[in-house]
Amino acid sequence: MPHIAIVGAGVAGLHLGLHLLQQGKEVTIFTNRTAQEVFDGRIMNSVSHMHVTQAIENQLGIGDWPDVDAYYYRHYHYNGWGEDREFYGDFTMPSRVIDYRIYLPRLMREFEQRGGELIIRELDRAGLEALTEQYDLVVVSTGKGEIGAMFPKREDKSPYAKPQRNLTLSLWHGVREYDPAGVAVNVVPGVGELLVIPIWSHAGRVHALLFESVPGGTQDVLNSQKQHEDPEGFRQRILDVLKTHYPPVFDRVDHDNFKLTSDKDVLQGAFAPSLREDYIQLPNGKFLLALGDVHLTVDPVTAQGGNAAANSAKDTAAVFAEDDVYDEHFLRKVARRRAERVEAANDWVNMMIATPGHDRIGQFFSAMVTDKALADEFTENFNYPTRQLDLLASQARVDARTAAVVR
């Protein structure tokens, strides 16, 4: 029976592990934190799972969350182009956001209960190479520093050598809920973006504020100091940015109750997005297969990270189901199977965070203000990044799609 090693217990690694267990394979996942350590740790992200990802979870038997109030139904837009700035688009089926400190530990337990082996161990490059002598194939789904650098960047798909946004994520009480529930998508050219996301976390249903600040822009004041160094100053800077750039969000704030849910519920940082090679061959002749964040690291503004990881794990598992010879031919099949969706997620987000921005994005957003069908299509396409590129990939495509806008 094939025995597969997976390095990393994020969405990609755990989903792939659960898929492979369903296929009857032996699977060992290596990770550097226990489920309890993940549960007790700092916030990692504010990832929305679209309905296509929830369908995968249902197939894996991990889609039922009866005690979680995590759904939303709409994107409420505030855009920085033109005079009319507010509009909304609806999903055909709801999306949901569950704090990964709750989501991942449950999947870790499910993996072990179904017969998977979970080993808590720090691994370096030498450790990875040693694993290839013990297992039929090693899949690497997480890893910074020397592990991530083992997989070369695809220069044709990694246009940015430095971060295009400085990120500030925090969870708050005191933000009024929309009815129906939805994510507020706020875009101000030259300043950045703000996503206001209903999330189920340790404090129940609260709101994540994800600021994406253009480096050096006026919103970048949020990254001038770490939150723990000046908690009240951090809160006031957020309120100032909301008042200046995002009036609809500022109006939703109950100032008497606007407070962080926990000191652990703040994440500040930045990274350069990248798409890396699907696999590499080691000096011993064995292969490593990339998955998840090691393969694709995207800016979170288009909510594609977790969704791309889940879909990539599904596509990878499909090749495991049909082929058990883990040679370079197998790895090329994996690369082909998942390429279209992975590359579309990568290309779409890199288009959206370009600085200066593409004129066609402002044209498209302005058209959505007066065309509800177009706004719905754009919203639903968060499930389908390949379809989003059909709309946005070139000026000619935007011209064609917006020519018939209802005014």
N, C-alpha and C positions, 0 to 999 in steps of 0.2 A: 504493500500500500504506500503511495507517495506520502512523504512527510515534508511539509512546507513550513519554513520559518518566515515570520513577518516581524519586522522591526518597527515598532511604533503602534500605540493603542489609541490613535485618533480615529476619526470617522472612516478614513480609507482603510486603515489596517484592520479595525474591528469588523467593518462590513465585509471585507474580503475574507477574513477568518470565518465569519458566520456563513458566507456563501460556500466556502470550501468544506466546512463541516456538513452542510446539507448534501454535498456531493460524496460524503463518506471518506474524505481525506483526513489524515492526521495533520494537525496544525498546532504550531507553537508560536505564541506572540511574545516578543521581548519588549519591555517598556521600563522606564526608569522611575515610575511612580505607581504606588498601589491605588486601588479604587478610592480608598479613604483619603489618601493624600490629594488626589484630584478633587474630590468632593470638598475638602477643606481649603483648597488653594485659592489663588487669585483668579479673577475673571480672565478668560482666555479670548473671548470674542463675543459677538452678538449675532450668530449665524441663523439666518432664516432657512428653513427647509421647505422648499416649494412642493407642490403636490406630486410632481414626478418623483421626487426623492421620498416622499411619504409612501408612494406606491411600492418603491423598493423596500422600504422598512416593513410594509405589510407582507411582502413576499418572504422576508426574513423572519417574520413573527415578532417584530419589535416595534410595531406601529401603534400599539394600544397604550395610551397614557390617560387612564380614566380620571386621575386626580389632578390633572394638569390643565390649567386654563391658559392656553398658549396660542390660540388661533387669531388670525387677522385676515381681512377680505379685500383690502383696497390699498392703493397707493394714492396719497394726497400730495399733490405737487405744488411747490412754490418755486418758480424759476426766475432767473435774473434777466430774461430777455423780454423786451417789449413792455407795453403798458398793462395788458391783462396777464396776470402772473399765476393765478390759481386755477387748478383743474384737478380731476381725479380719474383714475383708471381702475377697473375691477378685474379680479382674477375669476376664472371659471370655477375654481375650487380653492378653498382657503389654504394659506400658508401658516406655518407656526414657528415659534422661536422658543426653544428650551435651552436654558443655560447649560453649556457643555459640562459644567461641574456636576450636573444632575444626569444629563444624557449619557455621558461616557461611562461613568461608574456602573450604570445599569447594564450597558452593553458588555462591559468587562465581566460582570457576574453571569450574564446570559452565556457568554462565550465559554466560561469555565463549566457552567452547569450542563452544557451540551457536549462536553467532552474535550474541549480545547484546553491546552496547557498555557498558562500565563506565567512568565518568568520575569521577576523584577531584577533588572541588571542594567548598569551603564555599559554601553558599548562604544568602542572606538574603531578606527579603521582595521586595526589588527584583529579585533574581536569579530568584525564582520567577515573578514577573510577566513577566520577559523570556522565560522558557522557554515561556510560553503562546503567544508569538508564533511560536515555532519548531516546536512539536509539535502534533499533533492533539488530545492531551489530556495533562494533567499530573496525576499521582497522587502525593500526598504521604503517605508512610508513616512518616516520622520527623521530629522537629523539636521543639526546646524553645524557650522564650522567645517571640520575636515570631512565629516560624513556627507553633508550636502554637496561639498565641493568635489566629491568623487565623480559626480555626474556633471559633465560639461554643459554650460548654458548653450541653448540654441540661439545664436546671435540673430538669426532671421526673425525670431519670435520674442526676443528680449531687448527691446529698444532702449531701455533706460538703465544707465549705469548707477544712478542714485535715486533715492526716493522722490516721487512726484507729489506725495502728500505726507504731512506729519499727522499722525493719528492720535486722537484722544477719545477714549471710550469710557463711559461711566454710567452707573445705574442710579436712578433717582426716584424718590417719592415726590408727590406734589405736581405731577404733570397730568392734566385732564385727558381722559380717554376720548378718542373719536367714536362716533356712532354712525355707521358700523366701524368696528375697530380696523385700524390701518396703520401703515408706516408712512410717516411724513418724509417726503423726498424733497429736500431743499437744495437748490443749486444757485450759487452766485458766482459768475465768471470772474476770474482773477482773485477770488477770495477762497473759494472751496465749496464744500458740500457739508450738509448736516442731515443725517438720518435719525429720525426719532422712532424707536422700535419698541412695541409692546413685547415683553419677554417674561417668561416664567422662570423665576430665580429662587434663591433661598428665602427671599423676602416676599414670595408670592408673585403676583402679576404687577410688574413695575415697568418703567420705561428706560430703555438704553438711549443715551445720546452719543452718537458716533459722529464726531467732528473730523472732517478730512480737510486739512488746512494746506493751502498752497504755501510752500516754504518761503518765508520772508513777507508774506501777505499780512493783512491786518488781523485775520483770524488766528495767525500763528502765535499770537500772544498766549494762547492756551498751552503752548508747549514751552513757554519761557521759564517755567518753574515746575517742579514735581509737586503733585497734590499734597503729599504728606509733609512737605516743607512749609506750606502755608494753606491749610484747609479752607479757611474762610476767604482768603484771597482767590483761591481756585474757584470757589463757588461764585464769587462776585465777577470774576473774569468771564465765566460762562454766561451769567445773566447779562453782562455788558455786550457780549457777542450776539446773544439772542436778540436783544433790543435793537442793536445796530443793523444786523444783517437778516434776521429771521423773525419779523414781527408776528406772523401767525403762530409760531412756537412760543414766543415770549408771552402772547396773550393766553396761552394754555397753562402757564405756570401759576400755581398757588404759592405765592412768595413766603407765606407763613409756614408752609409744610414742605417747601422745596429743600430736600436734603439727601445726601448720599445714603444709599441703603446699607453700606458697610465700607470700611477703609480698604477692604480687599476688592472692592468693586470699581476700581479705576485701573485703566491700562493706558499708558502713554508710550509712544515709540514711532518708528518708521522703518520701512524696508523698501528695497528695489524689487519690483515684481519680476518674475523670470519663468521661463519654460525651459526645462532641462531635458537632456537625452533620455529616452525611455529605458535604456539599459547600458551596462558597461561590462566588459570582460576583464577579469582580474589576472595578475601574472600567473596564477595557478591554473588558468584556463577556464575557471568557473565564472558564472555570470551573476550579476545583481540586477534585479528588476526594480525600477523606480515607480513609486505610486504616491498619491496624495501630495503633501506639501513639498516633498523632495522633488517631485516631478513638476508640479505647477504651483507657483506661489503668486496669488493675485491680490490686488488691492480689494478691500471689502466693499467698495461703493456699489457694485452691481450684485452683491450677495451670491457670488458664484463659487466661493471657496469650498464650503461644505457640500454643496450640490454637485459641483464638478468631481469632488472626491468620491461621493457615493456612486455617481454614475460611472466613474472610471473603475471603481472596484467591481461594479456589476459587469462591465464590459470585459474586464480582465478575467473575472470568474468564468465568463462564458467560454473563453478560450481554454481554461483549465478543464471545463466539462467535456470538451471535444478532443483534447490532445493531452497525453501524459508523457510526452518526450520533451524534456525541458532544455532544448538546444537553442541555437540562435534562430532557427526557423520559427520555433515557438514564440520567441520574444518579438520577432518581427510581426507575427500575427497579432500579438497583443497590441503592439504599437499601431498597426493599421486599424484594429477594431475600435480603439478609443480616440483616434486622432481627430476626427471631425469635431466632436463635441469639446474636447479639451482645447483644441486650437481656437475654436470659436469663442469659448469663455475667455481665453487669454487675449484674443484680438479685440473683443468688445470692450473689456475693461481698460485696456491700454489706450483705446480710442477715447474713452470717456475722461481719462485723467490727463490727457495731453495738455501741456502748458507752453504756449497759448493754445486755447481750445480750437477745435475745428469749427468753422462757421456753420457747417451743415448741422451740427448738434443743436445750436441755437435756433436754426430754421425749423428743425423737426419739433423741438419743444414748443416753439411758438405756434406751430400748426396744431399740436395736440390740445391747445387751450380751447379751440373752437370745434374740435372733431372728437367726440366721445369714442367713436369706434376706433379711431387711431390710438387714443390713449389706452383703451382696453387691450388692443393688440400689443402695444408696447409693454404693458403690464404683464399680460399673459406670457410674453416671450421671455420673462425672467426664468421660466421653466425650460426654454428652448433657445439657447444662445445662438445656434445656427440660424434660426429664423430672425433673430434680432439683427444679425449681420446682413440678411437679405434686405432689411430696411435701411441700414445705416452705413454699410461698408464703403460707399462712395457718394460723391456729390450727385452723380446721375441717379442713384437709387433714391436718395432723399428727394430730389426734384420730382421723380416719377411718382413717389408715394404721396407727396404733399400737394401735387397739382390738383387733385380732386377733393381737397379739403372743403368740407361744408362750412360756409361762412354766413 
